[in-house]
Amino acid sequence: MEIRMLRRDLLKLFGIMEFSEEGMFKNPSTSLIIAEVICDACYYIRDIDVCKDDENILWRCTNCDREYGKLIIEERLIYELNKLLVQYFSQDYKCEKCGEMRSDELSNHCQCSGKWVNTVDMKELKKKFRIFANVSDAYNFDLLRQLVAEVI
């Protein structure tokens, strides 16, 4: 209770409302989640965050304590990277002004005279590629490292 009051007083000191967006904690570290990893032994399904999960539990099933194959994890990461590439190359264009999606291939500008822009931001995509590169270096995933090197 005292900690909560101290937090509220500190936020008030900086002119931030207690339950505002600025007052909420945001974890600054990056995240790379592999969804629905299935254990070969007990068929338990869980999500793995390769960047944030503790290394002791990262490679083991939390249900039966069997080890996941590193090749399987690497293949899933390659699959996730491939999904990002497909998403980028098959993206739609949207209007920079009104946000409307482009419905024809011939118009140079939107009806509101806005410019067409990508729906997938290249800066965000490169940031994700760097995360994949860091993970491949940290866990010695050679196939993933080679693929990321070709993409970047």
C-alpha positions as CSV (number, residue, x, y, z in Angstrom):
1,M,0.0,0.0,0.0
2,E,2.8,2.4,0.9
3,I,4.6,1.7,-2.4
4,R,1.5,2.5,-4.4
5,M,1.1,5.8,-2.5
6,L,4.8,6.6,-3.1
7,R,4.4,5.9,-6.8
8,R,1.3,8.1,-7.0
9,D,3.1,11.0,-5.2
10,L,6.2,10.7,-7.4
11,L,4.0,10.7,-10.5
12,K,2.1,13.7,-9.2
13,L,5.5,15.5,-8.6
14,F,6.2,15.1,-12.3
15,G,2.7,16.1,-13.4
16,I,1.7,12.7,-14.6
17,M,-1.7,11.2,-13.8
18,E,-1.5,7.9,-12.0
19,F,-3.5,5.8,-14.5
20,S,-2.6,7.7,-17.7
21,E,-0.7,6.2,-20.6
22,E,2.5,7.9,-19.4
23,G,2.2,6.5,-15.9
24,M,2.1,2.9,-17.0
25,F,5.2,0.7,-17.1
26,K,6.4,-0.4,-20.5
27,N,9.1,-3.0,-20.7
28,P,11.9,-1.5,-22.8
29,S,13.5,-4.7,-24.0
30,T,12.6,-6.2,-27.3
31,S,10.6,-9.3,-27.8
32,L,10.6,-12.1,-30.3
33,I,7.8,-14.6,-29.7
34,I,7.4,-18.0,-31.3
35,A,3.8,-18.8,-31.0
36,E,2.5,-22.3,-30.2
37,V,5.6,-24.4,-29.9
38,I,4.6,-28.0,-29.4
39,C,6.5,-30.4,-27.2
40,D,7.2,-33.7,-29.1
41,A,6.9,-35.8,-25.9
42,C,3.7,-34.5,-24.2
43,Y,2.2,-32.3,-26.9
44,Y,2.1,-29.3,-24.5
45,I,1.7,-26.0,-26.4
46,R,3.3,-22.8,-25.3
47,D,4.6,-19.5,-26.6
48,I,8.3,-18.9,-26.4
49,D,9.9,-15.4,-26.2
50,V,13.4,-15.9,-27.4
51,C,14.5,-12.5,-26.1
52,K,12.9,-12.4,-22.7
53,D,12.4,-15.9,-21.4
54,D,15.0,-17.3,-18.9
55,E,17.5,-19.5,-20.7
56,N,16.9,-22.4,-18.3
57,I,13.2,-22.7,-19.4
58,L,13.6,-21.4,-23.0
59,W,14.8,-24.8,-24.4
60,R,12.7,-27.0,-22.2
61,C,9.0,-27.9,-22.0
62,T,7.5,-26.4,-18.9
63,N,5.1,-29.4,-18.6
64,C,7.4,-32.4,-18.9
65,D,10.9,-30.8,-18.7
66,R,12.0,-32.4,-22.0
67,E,14.3,-30.4,-24.2
68,Y,13.1,-28.8,-27.4
69,G,15.2,-29.4,-30.5
70,K,17.2,-26.3,-31.3
71,L,16.7,-27.0,-35.0
72,I,12.9,-26.9,-34.6
73,I,13.2,-23.5,-32.8
74,E,15.5,-22.2,-35.6
75,E,13.1,-23.5,-38.3
76,R,10.2,-21.7,-36.5
77,L,12.2,-18.5,-36.4
78,I,13.0,-18.8,-40.2
79,Y,9.3,-19.3,-40.7
80,E,8.5,-16.1,-38.8
81,L,11.1,-14.2,-40.8
82,N,9.6,-15.5,-44.0
83,K,6.2,-14.4,-42.9
84,L,7.5,-10.9,-42.4
85,L,9.0,-10.9,-45.9
86,V,5.8,-12.1,-47.5
87,Q,3.9,-9.5,-45.5
88,Y,6.2,-6.8,-46.9
89,F,6.1,-7.9,-50.5
90,S,2.4,-8.4,-50.6
91,Q,1.4,-5.3,-48.7
92,D,-1.3,-2.8,-49.7
93,Y,-0.9,0.9,-50.1
94,K,-2.8,3.4,-48.0
95,C,-3.4,7.1,-48.3
96,E,-1.0,9.2,-46.2
97,K,-3.8,11.8,-45.6
98,C,-7.1,9.9,-45.0
99,G,-5.8,6.4,-44.5
100,E,-8.0,4.8,-47.1
101,M,-6.6,1.7,-48.8
102,R,-5.7,1.8,-52.5
103,S,-8.4,0.0,-54.5
104,D,-6.9,0.3,-58.0
105,E,-3.5,0.0,-59.5
106,L,-3.6,3.0,-61.8
107,S,-4.1,6.0,-59.6
108,N,-1.0,8.0,-58.6
109,H,-2.8,9.8,-55.8
110,C,-5.8,9.2,-53.6
111,Q,-9.2,10.9,-54.3
112,C,-8.3,13.3,-51.4
113,S,-5.0,14.2,-53.2
114,G,-3.0,12.3,-50.7
115,K,0.1,10.3,-51.5
116,W,0.1,6.5,-51.4
117,V,2.4,5.0,-48.8
118,N,3.3,1.5,-47.7
119,T,1.2,-0.1,-44.9
120,V,4.3,-1.9,-43.6
121,D,7.0,0.6,-42.3
122,M,10.5,-0.2,-43.6
123,K,12.1,1.1,-40.4
124,E,10.1,-1.2,-38.2
125,L,10.9,-4.1,-40.6
126,K,14.6,-3.5,-40.4
127,K,14.4,-3.2,-36.6
128,K,12.8,-6.7,-36.6
129,F,15.5,-8.0,-38.9
130,R,18.1,-6.8,-36.5
131,I,16.3,-8.6,-33.7
132,F,16.5,-11.8,-35.7
133,A,20.2,-11.2,-36.4
134,N,20.9,-10.7,-32.7
135,V,19.0,-13.9,-31.8
136,S,20.9,-15.9,-34.5
137,D,24.2,-14.6,-33.1
138,A,23.2,-15.3,-29.5
139,Y,22.1,-18.9,-30.0
140,N,24.4,-19.8,-32.9
141,F,21.6,-20.3,-35.4
142,D,23.6,-20.6,-38.6
143,L,20.7,-21.0,-41.1
144,L,18.9,-18.1,-39.6
145,R,22.1,-16.0,-39.6
146,Q,22.6,-16.7,-43.3
147,L,19.1,-15.9,-44.2
148,V,19.1,-12.6,-42.3
149,A,22.4,-11.6,-43.9
150,E,20.8,-12.1,-47.3
151,V,17.8,-10.1,-46.4
152,I,19.6,-7.2,-44.8
